């Protein structure tokens, strides 16, 4: 274990990335816990206000991200200072992406349906950084054996091919499949070979003169959305909290 840690984390310079990822995940989890307690009116926590203005936690998040990012660049990725900057950057990124939906919509949509975009952004970021962290790095490691070089070349070839499948899935209108397919190769392959979603670039170009394929794509998309909408919402509620119910429209008759 010690040899693996030295050769795959320390020697390639991945320790700051590991610290940034850990602080990013912990910050998101703690932030969601605190915001849930504030929402429920429990605990000693409360919203931060200055002069009557609600200070969202994206504000200190931006400050910490800037400080940690510039500090990491200045430290060249080595030493105790760079490790501290990596933690500061991870904390700031966690605070910022936890309110990604606010930045996207320029509105306080934290506990609304649109606020689920923040959870998706955090999960995707953590997964992609974890992929980079856990993957083989062919540069920065000295004294590799022939077998190790071959293993790393195989992994790089697999990642490149998987990127092509993910790109095809994205063109077919399957954004989530493409993104998570970048982490799990089988997901990208399935998304690339199955029918495109209606309205996607692939469907507009390739199904224009194929009415049967168009109809089949519409039916498959409907069945897929109906089957997975409930489980997807349950997972999002468990991670980020249940959004507020949408107000019913006023009947003006």
For each residue, the residues with C-beta under 8 A, 3 or more apart:
1: 4 5
2: 5 6
3: 6 7
4: 1 7 8 9
5: 1 2 8 9 10
6: 2 3 9 10 11
7: 3 4 10 11 12 141
8: 4 5 11 12 14 136 137 141
9: 4 5 6 12 14 15 18
10: 5 6 7 13 14 15
11: 6 7 8 140 141 142
12: 7 8 9 137 139 140 141
13: 10 16 77 78 140
14: 8 9 10 17 18 133 137
15: 9 10 18 19 83 86
16: 13 19 20 72 77 82 83 85 86
17: 14 20 21 86 129 132 133
18: 9 14 15 21 22 133
19: 15 16 22 23 83 86 87 90
20: 16 17 23 24 68 86 87 89 90 93 129
21: 17 18 24 25 90 126 129 130 133
22: 18 19 25 26 90
23: 19 20 26 27 86 87 88 89 90 91 94
24: 20 21 27 28 90 91 93 94 125 126 129
25: 21 22 28 29 94 126
26: 22 23 29 30 94
27: 23 24 30 31 90 91 93 94 95 98
28: 24 25 31 32 94 97 98 122 126
29: 25 26 32 33
30: 26 27 33 34
31: 27 28 34 35 57 94 95 98
32: 28 29 35 36 98 239 240 241
33: 29 30 36 37
34: 30 31 37 38 43 45
35: 31 32 38 39 110 241
36: 32 33 39 40 241
37: 33 34 40 42 43 45
38: 34 35 41 43 45 46 47
39: 35 36 111 241
40: 36 37
41: 38
42: 37
43: 34 37 38
44:
45: 34 37 38
46: 38
47: 38 54
48: 54 55 57
49: 52 53 54 55
50: 53 55
51:
52: 49
53: 49 50
54: 47 48 49 108
55: 48 49 50 59 60
56: 59 99 102 108
57: 31 48 60 61 95 98 99
58: 61 62 95 96 98 99 102 103
59: 55 56 62 63
60: 55 57 63 64 92 95
61: 57 58 64 65 91 92 93 94 95 96 98 99
62: 58 59 65 66 92 96
63: 59 60 66 67 92
64: 60 61 67 68 88 89 91 92 95
65: 61 62 68 69 89 92 93 96
66: 62 63 69 70 92
67: 63 64 70 71 85 88 89 92
68: 20 64 65 71 72 85 86 87 88 89 90 91 92
69: 65 66 72 73 85 89
70: 66 67 73 74
71: 67 68 74 75 81 82 84 85 88 89
72: 16 68 69 75 77 82 85 86 89
73: 69 70 76
74: 70 71
75: 71 72 78 79 81 82 85
76: 73 82
77: 13 16 72 82
78: 13 75 82
79: 75 82 83
80: 83 84
81: 71 75 84 85
82: 16 71 72 75 76 77 78 79 85 86
83: 15 16 19 79 80 86 87
84: 71 80 81 87 88
85: 16 67 68 69 71 72 75 81 82 88 89
86: 15 16 17 19 20 23 68 72 82 83 89 90
87: 19 20 23 68 83 84 90 91
88: 23 64 67 68 71 84 85 91 92
89: 20 23 64 65 67 68 69 71 72 85 86 92 93
90: 19 20 21 22 23 24 27 68 86 87 93 94
91: 23 24 27 61 64 68 87 88 94 95
92: 60 61 62 63 64 65 66 67 68 88 89 95 96
93: 20 24 27 61 65 89 90 96 97 125
94: 23 24 25 26 27 28 31 61 90 91 97 98 122
95: 27 31 57 58 60 61 64 91 92 98 99
96: 58 61 62 65 92 93 99 100 103
97: 28 93 94 100 118 121 122 125
98: 27 28 31 32 57 58 61 94 95 118 122
99: 56 57 58 61 95 96 102 103 110 118
100: 96 97 103 104 117 118 121 122
101: 104 105 109 110 114 115 116 117 118
102: 56 58 99 105 106 107 108 109 110 115 118
103: 58 96 99 100 106
104: 100 101 114 117
105: 101 102 109 114
106: 102 103
107: 102
108: 54 56 102
109: 101 102 105 112 114 115
110: 35 99 101 102 115 118
111: 39 115 241 243 244
112: 109 115 243 244 246
113: 116 243 246
114: 101 104 105 109 117
115: 101 102 109 110 111 112 118 119 240 243
116: 101 113 119 120 236 240 243
117: 100 101 104 114 120 121
118: 97 98 99 100 101 102 110 115 121 122 240
119: 115 116 122 123 236 239 240
120: 116 117 123 124 176 236
121: 97 100 117 118 124 125
122: 28 94 97 98 100 118 119 125 126
123: 119 120 126 127 239
124: 120 121 127 128 179 180
125: 24 93 97 121 122 128 129
126: 21 24 25 28 122 123 129 130
127: 123 124 130 131 180 183
128: 124 125 131 132 182 183
129: 17 20 21 24 125 126 132 133
130: 21 126 127 133 134 183
131: 127 128 134 135 182 183
132: 17 128 129 135
133: 14 17 18 21 129 130
134: 130 131
135: 131 132 155 159
136: 8 151 152 155 156
137: 8 12 14 140 141 152
138: 141 149 152 153 156
139: 12
140: 11 12 13 137
141: 7 8 11 12 137 138 144
142: 11
143:
144: 141 148 149 152
145: 148 149
146: 149 150
147: 150 151
148: 144 145 151 152
149: 138 144 145 146 152 153
150: 146 147 153 154
151: 136 147 148 154 155
152: 136 137 138 144 148 149 155 156
153: 138 149 150 156 157
154: 150 151 157 158
155: 135 136 151 152 158 159
156: 136 138 152 153 159 160
157: 153 154 160 161
158: 154 155 161 162 185
159: 135 155 156 162 163
160: 156 157 163 164
161: 157 158 164 165 185
162: 158 159 165 166 181 182 185 188 189
163: 159 160 166 167 182
164: 160 161 167 168 192
165: 161 162 168 169 181 185 188 189 191 192
166: 162 163 169 170 178 179 181 182 188 191 192
167: 163 164 170 171 178
168: 164 165 171 172 191 192 202
169: 165 166 172 174 177 178 181 188 191 192
170: 166 167 173 174 175 178
171: 167 168 196 200 201 202
172: 168 169 191 192 194 195 196 197 200 201 202 203
173: 170 196 197 198 199 200 201 202 203
174: 169 170 177 178 191 196 197 200
175: 170 178 179
176: 120 179 180
177: 169 174 180 181 187 188 190 191
178: 166 167 169 170 174 175 181 182 188 191
179: 124 166 175 176 182
180: 124 127 176 177 183 184 187
181: 162 165 166 169 177 178 184 185 187 188 189 190 191 192
182: 128 131 162 163 166 178 179 188
183: 127 128 130 131 180 187
184: 180 181 187 188
185: 158 161 162 165 181 188 189
186: 189 190
187: 177 180 181 183 184 190 191
188: 162 165 166 169 177 178 181 182 184 185 191 192
189: 162 165 181 185 186 192 193
190: 177 181 186 187 193 194
191: 165 166 168 169 172 174 177 178 181 187 188 194
192: 164 165 166 168 169 172 181 188 189
193: 189 190
194: 172 190 191 220
195: 172 213 216 217 220
196: 171 172 173 174 200 202 203 206 207 217
197: 172 173 174 200 203 217 221
198: 173 203 214 217 218 221
199: 173 203 204
200: 171 172 173 174 196 197 203 204
201: 171 172 173 204 205
202: 168 171 172 173 196 205 206 207
203: 172 173 196 197 198 199 200 206 207 214 217
204: 199 200 201 207 208
205: 201 202 208
206: 196 202 203 210 213
207: 196 202 203 204 210 213 214 217
208: 204 205
209:
210: 206 207 213 214
211: 214 215
212: 215 216
213: 195 206 207 210 216 217
214: 198 203 207 210 211 217 218
215: 211 212 218 219
216: 195 212 213 219 220
217: 195 196 197 198 203 207 213 214 220 221
218: 198 214 215 221 222
219: 215 216 222 223
220: 194 195 216 217 223 224
221: 197 198 217 218 224 225
222: 218 219 225 226
223: 219 220 226 227
224: 220 221 227 228
225: 221 222 228 229
226: 222 223 229
227: 223 224
228: 224 225 231 232
229: 225 226 232 233
230: 233 234
231: 228 234 235
232: 228 229 235 236
233: 229 230 236 237
234: 230 231 237 238
235: 231 232 238 239
236: 116 119 120 232 233 239 240
237: 233 234 240 241 242 243
238: 234 235
239: 32 119 123 235 236
240: 32 115 116 118 119 236 237
241: 32 35 36 39 111 237
242: 237
243: 111 112 113 115 116 237
244: 111 112
245:
246: 112 113
247:
248:
249:
250:
251:
252:
253:
